[in-house]
Each structure stands twice: as structure tokens, then as C-alpha cells.
Amino acid sequence: MTLHVWFVNHYALAPDQAGGTRHHTLARLMQAQDVDVTLIASSVDYTSRQDTRLTTGETLKIKREEGVRFVWIRTPTYTGNNLGRGRNMLAFAQAVLALRPSDELPRPDVVIGSSPHLFAAGAAWVLARKFGVPFVLEIRDIWPKTLVDLGGMSEHHPLVLVFGWLERWLYRHAAVVVSLLPGSRGHIEEVAGRSVPFMWLPNGIDVQPLRQFSPTGQRDTFDVVYAGAHGAANSLDTVLEAAAVLRRSADPRAATIRFVLVGDGPEKARLQGVAEERGLTNVVFRAPVPKRQVPEVLAGADACLMPLKDSPVFKHGVSPNKLFDYFSAARPVIFAINTPLSAVEEAGAGLSIQPEDPQALADAALRLAALAPQEREAMGERGLAYVAEHHDMKRLARRLANVLHVVAGSKGRKR
């Protein structure tokens, strides 16, 4: 019997959009396990902050995107992390609460609510309660801890206090908590005040089939590619500072190194202005591309870059989509995140450095550029083998489908 799942993720993306498509891939692959997923998402693209799915006059649209049913909900557009974003979050949660089954939208057997923001996850819990079905919580970022550690908000800010209460409530009322972060269980159970049914489900890649390492060809530059969001958490100012360090370097290899930043986000325009003002011609900005085109972009990389700000929130681990894209491209990775759980170190697939350290980043780029191509190729191949073994989305989809079938069968829901 087919299991119908409503998956509430404010920021879910279709494959023709730029960014992570974790939930579309999981939904598509779980169809083989008799799980029919409806992704419920905002029509406002998180990266561009513009409505990309609905036409004038539409408030909601149910549409299949490459085999997966989406419910696109109109929410207000906004710029930056301000009150406009808050209105966007609340409008989405309010619209989710109004959803009803129809001929196009099967009644759910399970409802999943995904962070980062907890208004959406809270709305998903209300839907599960209304339909009398299990609620599953997915944690991609730990809120409100991220708002404090990365966003600089006070622990006593009213919004932090509201989210803190909601965080505890959701942990205690979820049939299962699914987390991308390998070290997050301790935090979740500490906040919940008791043991919590827990499942680690990291990001991954759709292996079909594995790509072999492809040389970049002959050119005069050594390109270190970053492909992802240009936001405050991504520490791209460090990249600009590292580029400045390389321009001052006496090492002849420094003149060949370029940082290529692919993507979009609220910080991009400012970063471009800084690079132009400082004459950083060794930093190249490129437009975002849909997920399916990322392999083509990474095929032109000599190495890839995975930076984040230095923050205690990452002590629970990270599972960024872009890292597994880098591994699947078989390119060595410069990993600049302060976390005890590093897939790059575990795989032997690159270099790990301290975050927000321009000199360390410049040195790492120089070190990789100095390696023989065969040594960089070996790093890339180790990353490719690692991601195929541990982060194959088909295996991850089977694991999640099995859990959802069990949860739906038991009707288990924490009170």
C-alpha cells in the first residue's frame, strides 16, 4: 500500500533551481519504496528572494516537478535577514495550516516538518495532529542556536525564546527526529529533557553511475571553485582576503591561482563591490546554475572550497550538499570548518584548515597547486569512493522510507 507523506520544507527546490535538491531526490527515489511524497514549499526562491514559481494572481499551485508533486505557496518577497523575512516565514506557516486534501493532494499518512525555521515545522505538527497521523521532525540547522551563534542574536531575544520553546516542544512530540548532523543527538535530547527516537540521515549524491576523475585540461590558471550560497555564514570575505594574500605573495604559483565563486545570495553584491574596489582580479564571480549543471561547473575546477564561519554551532557536525557535489566531481577539497566531524579528513580527500584564516586558505591553495596532478587525482578519487559508500542517496532514501513505513504502521506519536 502506498504511503502518502506531506513534507513541509519552506525552502525545498525543484531540480531546475540553483541550490540543494535533497528533498526532491529523496522523494523521487522513495517512490520505489511505495512512498508518495508531496513537497510543500514557498514559491519565493531563497537565493534570489524572488517568486519564481507562481504567476500573477496565483496564491497556490500543485504541480509535478520531474516526477515529484510540489505544493507551491505564495509568500511575500523580501531582502536580507530582516522583518521581511520574518513575515515571509509566518505567511508560509499560516498557508500550510490552511492546506486540505483534494483530488490533486492525497490525504497524508505521515507529516514531516523540516527546519531551519521552526514556524514551518510547528505548522507541520499541527497538520499531523489535525489528520491524526504521526509527525516526523527533520533538523537541518539547529534553531535557535544558529541564530545566536551565527546570527549574533541575544539568548534573551524574544524570537530566540519563542523558538527555544518551540524547539523543545517539537523534539518531545516527534515520532522520530531525523537530523543531517551526526553529532546532534546529544543536543536534541538535552533540550528535550529525555531520550528521543533519532535517525541520522546526511546529505548525499544520486550515484548513477559514478563519474571518473576527468582532468581539467591545459590552462594557465589553477581554479579553486566554491559553488553555493553567498550568505553571511559562508565566510566568503575570507576568500577575498586570501586572494589579497596571494596577490602579495612572492611564490610564482600564487599568480596562477583564482578563486571562482559560483552562486548567489544576500552578500554577493557587496562581495563583488569589495573585490572590484580592491582590484582582486584573481576572484571570479559567476551566476548560479541549476543543480543538474553543477557537475559541469565542477569539471572545470582544480580544487573545491568548503568554508563556513568559525562558530560553536558546528560542533554537532555539518552535512552541506556542496561538499558531496565536490566529492562526486572527484576534486580535492579545502575544508575550512571548525567541526570535530570532517568527512574530508575521514576520506583523505583534501586539506583541512582553520576557518576565517586567509593566510591558511592561501597556503592551502598554494599547497594543492604545488602537488603533482596524480596526487590531486588520488585525493579526488578517495572522495569519490567515500561519497559512493556513505552518501548514496538511493541507500539514504531506502532508510528513510523504511522508517516512515514503521512510523505510519505504529501510529507512534509522542504526547
C-alpha positions as CSV (number, residue, x, y, z in Angstrom):
1,M,0.0,0.0,0.0
2,T,1.3,3.4,-0.9
3,L,2.3,5.7,2.0
4,H,1.4,9.3,1.4
5,V,3.7,11.8,3.0
6,W,3.4,15.6,3.3
7,F,6.9,17.1,3.6
8,V,6.8,20.7,4.8
9,N,10.1,22.4,3.8
10,H,9.8,26.2,3.3
11,Y,12.9,26.2,1.1
12,A,12.5,23.0,-0.9
13,L,13.7,23.3,-4.5
14,A,13.0,21.7,-7.9
15,P,15.9,20.4,-10.0
16,D,15.8,23.5,-12.3
17,Q,16.6,25.8,-9.4
18,A,20.0,26.7,-8.0
19,G,20.7,25.1,-4.7
20,G,20.3,21.8,-2.8
21,T,17.7,19.4,-4.0
22,R,17.9,16.9,-1.2
23,H,14.2,16.6,-0.7
24,H,13.3,16.3,-4.4
25,T,15.8,13.5,-4.8
26,L,14.7,11.6,-1.6
27,A,11.0,12.0,-2.8
28,R,11.8,10.7,-6.2
29,L,13.8,7.7,-5.0
30,M,11.4,6.8,-2.3
31,Q,8.7,6.1,-4.9
32,A,10.4,2.7,-5.4
33,Q,9.6,2.0,-1.8
34,D,5.9,2.8,-2.2
35,V,6.2,6.3,-0.6
36,D,4.5,9.1,-2.4
37,V,5.9,12.4,-1.1
38,T,4.3,15.9,-1.6
39,L,6.8,18.7,-1.0
40,I,5.2,21.8,0.4
41,A,7.4,24.8,-0.3
42,S,7.4,28.6,-0.7
43,S,7.3,30.0,-4.2
44,V,10.0,32.5,-3.2
45,D,13.4,31.3,-4.1
46,Y,15.7,31.5,-1.0
47,T,18.7,32.6,-3.0
48,S,17.2,35.2,-5.3
49,R,14.5,36.2,-2.8
50,Q,12.1,36.4,-5.8
51,D,8.9,34.5,-6.6
52,T,9.9,32.0,-9.3
53,R,7.0,29.5,-9.4
54,L,3.7,31.4,-9.4
55,T,2.2,33.8,-11.9
56,T,0.3,37.0,-11.0
57,G,-2.9,36.2,-9.2
58,E,-1.9,32.7,-8.1
59,T,-1.6,32.0,-4.4
60,L,-1.0,28.3,-4.6
61,K,-0.1,25.7,-7.3
62,I,0.1,21.9,-7.2
63,K,2.5,20.8,-9.9
64,R,4.7,17.8,-10.6
65,E,8.4,18.8,-10.9
66,E,10.3,16.0,-12.7
67,G,8.1,13.3,-11.2
68,V,7.6,14.8,-7.7
69,R,4.4,16.6,-6.5
70,F,5.0,20.1,-5.2
71,V,2.6,22.5,-3.5
72,W,4.0,25.9,-4.2
73,I,2.7,28.5,-1.7
74,R,2.9,32.2,-2.4
75,T,4.7,34.2,0.3
76,P,6.0,37.8,0.4
77,T,9.3,38.6,-1.2
78,Y,12.0,40.1,0.9
79,T,15.6,41.2,1.0
80,G,18.2,40.4,3.7
81,N,17.5,38.9,7.1
82,N,15.1,41.4,8.5
83,L,11.4,41.8,9.4
84,G,10.5,41.0,5.8
85,R,12.0,37.5,6.1
86,G,10.0,37.1,9.4
87,R,6.8,38.0,7.6
88,N,7.7,35.5,4.8
89,M,8.2,32.7,7.4
90,L,4.9,33.4,9.2
91,A,3.0,33.7,5.9
92,F,4.2,30.3,4.8
93,A,3.3,28.7,8.1
94,Q,-0.2,30.2,8.0
95,A,-0.7,29.0,4.5
96,V,0.4,25.5,5.4
97,L,-2.2,25.4,8.2
98,A,-4.9,26.0,5.6
99,L,-4.0,23.1,3.3
100,R,-6.7,20.5,2.7
101,P,-6.6,17.1,0.9
102,S,-8.1,17.2,-2.6
103,D,-8.2,15.1,-5.8
104,E,-4.7,16.5,-6.6
105,L,-3.4,16.3,-3.0
106,P,-3.8,12.9,-1.3
107,R,-4.5,12.9,2.5
108,P,-1.3,12.3,4.4
109,D,-0.4,9.2,6.4
110,V,2.7,11.0,7.8
111,V,3.6,14.7,8.0
112,I,7.3,15.7,8.1
113,G,8.3,19.2,9.2
114,S,11.8,20.4,8.3
115,S,13.9,23.2,9.8
116,P,15.8,25.5,9.7
117,H,13.0,27.8,10.8
118,L,10.6,26.3,13.3
119,F,7.4,28.0,12.3
120,A,7.1,25.7,9.3
121,A,7.9,22.6,11.4
122,G,5.4,23.8,14.0
123,A,2.7,24.1,11.3
124,A,3.6,20.6,10.1
125,W,3.0,19.3,13.7
126,V,-0.4,21.0,13.7
127,L,-1.3,19.3,10.4
128,A,-0.3,15.9,11.7
129,R,-2.4,16.5,14.8
130,K,-5.4,17.6,12.7
131,F,-5.2,14.5,10.5
132,G,-4.4,12.1,13.4
133,V,-1.1,10.9,11.8
134,P,2.5,10.7,13.0
135,F,4.7,13.8,12.9
136,V,8.4,13.5,12.0
137,L,10.8,16.3,12.5
138,E,13.8,16.9,10.3
139,I,16.7,19.1,11.6
140,R,19.0,20.6,9.0
141,D,20.2,23.5,11.2
142,I,19.8,23.8,14.9
143,W,17.5,26.7,15.7
144,P,17.5,28.9,17.7
145,K,21.2,28.0,18.5
146,T,22.2,29.1,14.9
147,L,20.5,32.5,15.4
148,V,22.7,33.1,18.5
149,D,26.0,31.5,17.4
150,L,25.9,32.7,13.8
151,G,23.4,35.5,13.7
152,G,24.6,37.3,16.8
153,M,21.2,37.4,18.5
154,S,20.9,37.5,22.2
155,E,19.9,34.4,24.0
156,H,17.2,36.6,25.6
157,H,15.8,38.0,22.4
158,P,12.0,37.3,22.3
159,L,12.3,35.4,19.0
160,V,15.1,33.2,20.4
161,L,12.9,32.5,23.4
162,V,9.9,31.6,21.3
163,F,12.0,29.3,19.0
164,G,13.6,27.7,22.1
165,W,10.2,26.8,23.5
166,L,9.1,25.5,20.1
167,E,12.3,23.5,19.6
168,R,11.7,21.6,22.9
169,W,8.1,21.0,22.1
170,L,8.8,19.6,18.6
171,Y,11.6,17.3,19.9
172,R,9.2,15.9,22.5
173,H,6.3,15.5,20.2
174,A,8.0,13.9,17.1
175,A,7.6,10.2,16.5
176,V,11.2,10.4,15.1
177,V,13.7,13.2,14.8
178,V,15.7,13.0,11.6
179,S,18.9,15.0,11.6
180,L,21.6,15.8,9.0
181,L,24.1,16.5,11.7
182,P,25.9,13.4,13.0
183,G,26.7,14.8,16.4
184,S,23.3,16.5,17.2
185,R,21.6,13.7,19.2
186,G,23.1,14.9,22.5
187,H,21.9,18.4,22.0
188,I,18.4,17.3,20.9
189,E,18.0,15.0,24.0
190,E,19.4,17.7,26.3
191,V,16.8,20.2,25.1
192,A,14.0,17.6,25.1
193,G,14.9,16.5,28.6
194,R,14.6,12.9,27.7
195,S,15.6,10.3,25.1
196,V,14.3,10.9,21.6
197,P,13.8,8.4,18.7
198,F,16.7,9.6,16.4
199,M,17.9,8.9,12.9
200,W,21.0,10.4,11.2
201,L,20.3,11.0,7.5
202,P,23.1,13.1,5.9
203,N,23.1,14.7,2.5
204,G,24.4,12.7,-0.4
205,I,24.5,12.3,-4.1
206,D,22.5,10.4,-6.7
207,V,25.1,7.9,-7.9
208,Q,24.1,7.0,-11.5
209,P,26.8,6.0,-12.3
210,L,29.9,7.2,-10.6
211,R,31.9,9.7,-12.6
212,Q,35.6,9.0,-13.1
213,F,38.2,11.7,-12.5
214,S,38.4,13.9,-15.5
215,P,41.5,16.2,-16.0
216,T,40.8,19.9,-16.3
217,G,42.9,20.2,-19.4
218,Q,45.7,22.7,-20.0
219,R,45.3,26.3,-18.9
220,D,47.3,29.0,-17.2
221,T,45.2,29.2,-14.0
222,F,44.7,26.9,-11.0
223,D,41.0,27.3,-10.2
224,V,39.6,26.8,-6.7
225,V,35.9,26.7,-7.1
226,Y,33.2,27.5,-4.5
227,A,29.6,26.6,-5.6
228,G,26.9,27.6,-3.2
229,A,25.1,30.3,-1.3
230,H,26.7,33.7,-0.8
231,G,25.5,34.4,2.7
232,A,26.9,35.7,6.0
233,A,27.6,32.1,7.2
234,N,29.6,31.2,4.2
235,S,32.7,33.2,5.2
236,L,33.4,34.4,1.6
237,D,35.1,37.6,3.0
238,T,37.9,35.2,4.0
239,V,38.2,34.2,0.3
240,L,38.7,37.8,-0.7
241,E,41.3,38.3,2.0
242,A,43.1,35.1,0.8
243,A,43.1,36.4,-2.7
244,A,44.7,39.6,-1.5
245,V,47.4,37.4,0.3
246,L,48.1,35.6,-2.9
247,R,48.5,38.8,-4.9
248,R,51.2,39.9,-2.4
249,S,53.0,36.5,-2.4
250,A,56.4,36.1,-4.0
251,D,55.6,32.5,-4.8
252,P,55.3,32.3,-8.6
253,R,52.4,29.8,-8.3
254,A,50.3,32.4,-6.5
255,A,49.8,34.4,-9.7
256,T,48.1,31.4,-11.3
257,I,45.5,30.8,-8.5
258,R,42.0,32.0,-9.0
259,F,39.0,31.7,-6.6
260,V,35.9,31.1,-8.7
261,L,32.7,31.8,-6.7
262,V,29.5,30.3,-8.3
263,G,26.1,31.1,-6.9
264,D,24.0,33.9,-5.4
265,G,22.8,35.2,-2.1
266,P,22.4,38.4,0.0
267,E,26.1,39.0,0.3
268,K,27.1,38.6,-3.4
269,A,26.7,42.3,-4.5
270,R,28.7,43.5,-1.6
271,L,31.4,40.9,-2.1
272,Q,31.6,41.9,-5.8
273,G,32.0,45.5,-4.9
274,V,34.8,44.8,-2.4
275,A,36.6,42.6,-5.0
276,E,36.4,45.4,-7.6
277,E,37.4,48.1,-5.2
278,R,40.5,46.2,-4.1
279,G,41.4,45.1,-7.6
280,L,41.1,41.4,-6.8
281,T,41.3,40.1,-10.4
282,N,42.0,36.6,-9.0
283,V,38.4,36.4,-7.7
284,V,35.8,35.5,-10.4
285,F,32.1,35.7,-9.7
286,R,29.7,33.5,-11.7
287,A,26.0,33.2,-11.8
288,P,24.2,30.4,-10.0
289,V,23.3,27.3,-12.0
290,P,20.6,24.6,-11.6
291,K,21.6,21.6,-9.5
292,R,21.8,19.4,-12.6
293,Q,24.5,21.7,-14.1
294,V,26.8,21.7,-11.0
295,P,28.8,18.7,-12.3
296,E,29.7,20.7,-15.5
297,V,30.9,23.6,-13.4
298,L,33.0,21.5,-11.1
299,A,34.5,19.7,-14.0
300,G,36.4,22.9,-14.6
301,A,37.8,23.0,-11.1
302,D,41.3,22.1,-10.0
303,A,40.2,22.1,-6.4
304,C,37.0,23.0,-4.4
305,L,36.4,25.1,-1.4
306,M,34.1,24.4,1.6
307,P,34.2,27.3,4.1
308,L,31.9,28.4,6.9
309,K,32.2,30.9,9.7
310,D,34.0,29.9,12.9
311,S,31.1,29.1,15.1
312,P,30.5,26.7,18.0
313,V,27.2,25.6,16.3
314,F,29.2,23.3,14.0
315,K,30.4,21.2,16.9
316,H,27.4,19.0,16.1
317,G,28.8,18.3,12.6
318,V,27.8,19.5,9.1
319,S,26.4,17.9,6.0
320,P,26.5,20.5,3.3
321,N,25.2,19.5,-0.2
322,K,28.1,21.2,-1.9
323,L,30.7,19.0,-0.1
324,F,29.2,15.9,-1.6
325,D,29.0,17.5,-5.0
326,Y,32.7,18.2,-4.7
327,F,33.4,14.6,-3.8
328,S,31.3,13.3,-6.7
329,A,33.3,15.5,-9.0
330,A,36.5,13.8,-7.8
331,R,38.2,17.1,-6.9
332,P,40.4,17.7,-3.8
333,V,38.6,19.9,-1.2
334,I,39.9,22.7,1.1
335,F,37.7,22.2,4.2
336,A,37.6,25.3,6.4
337,I,35.0,24.5,9.1
338,N,35.5,24.2,12.8
339,T,34.0,20.8,13.5
340,P,35.3,17.6,15.0
341,L,33.5,15.6,12.3
342,S,35.2,16.2,9.0
343,A,34.3,13.9,6.0
344,V,37.3,15.4,4.2
345,E,39.7,14.1,6.8
346,E,37.9,10.8,7.1
347,A,38.1,10.3,3.4
348,G,41.6,11.7,2.9
349,A,40.1,13.8,0.2
350,G,41.8,17.2,0.7
351,L,43.2,19.6,3.2
352,S,41.5,20.8,6.4
353,I,42.3,24.3,7.7
354,Q,41.0,26.7,10.4
355,P,38.0,28.8,9.3
356,E,38.2,32.5,8.7
357,D,42.0,32.3,8.3
358,P,43.0,34.0,5.0
359,Q,46.7,33.0,5.2
360,A,45.8,29.4,5.9
361,L,43.5,29.4,2.9
362,A,46.1,31.0,0.6
363,D,48.7,28.4,1.8
364,A,46.3,25.5,1.2
365,A,45.6,26.7,-2.3
366,L,49.4,27.0,-2.9
367,R,50.0,23.6,-1.5
368,L,47.4,21.9,-3.7
369,A,48.7,23.8,-6.8
370,A,52.2,22.5,-6.0
371,L,51.1,18.9,-6.0
372,A,51.6,16.7,-8.9
373,P,48.3,16.1,-10.8
374,Q,48.4,12.5,-9.9
375,E,48.4,13.4,-6.2
376,R,45.4,15.7,-6.6
377,E,43.7,13.0,-8.6
378,A,44.2,10.5,-5.8
379,M,42.6,12.8,-3.3
380,G,39.7,13.3,-5.6
381,E,39.3,9.6,-6.2
382,R,39.2,8.9,-2.4
383,G,36.5,11.5,-2.0
384,L,34.5,9.9,-4.8
385,A,34.8,6.4,-3.3
386,Y,33.8,7.8,0.1
387,V,30.7,9.5,-1.0
388,A,29.6,6.4,-3.0
389,E,30.0,4.2,0.0
390,H,28.5,6.5,2.7
391,H,26.3,9.0,0.9
392,D,24.5,7.3,-1.9
393,M,21.0,8.9,-2.0
394,K,19.4,5.6,-3.1
395,R,20.5,4.0,0.2
396,L,19.5,7.0,2.2
397,A,16.1,7.1,0.6
398,R,15.6,3.4,1.4
399,R,16.5,4.0,5.0
400,L,14.1,6.9,5.3
401,A,11.3,5.1,3.6
402,N,11.7,2.1,6.0
403,V,11.4,4.4,9.0
404,L,8.3,6.2,7.6
405,H,6.6,2.9,6.9
406,V,7.4,1.8,10.5
407,V,6.2,5.1,12.0
408,A,3.0,5.1,10.0
409,G,2.3,1.4,10.9
410,S,2.7,2.0,14.6
411,K,0.9,5.4,14.5
412,G,3.6,6.3,17.1
413,R,3.4,9.9,18.2
414,K,4.9,11.4,21.3
415,R,2.4,13.2,23.5
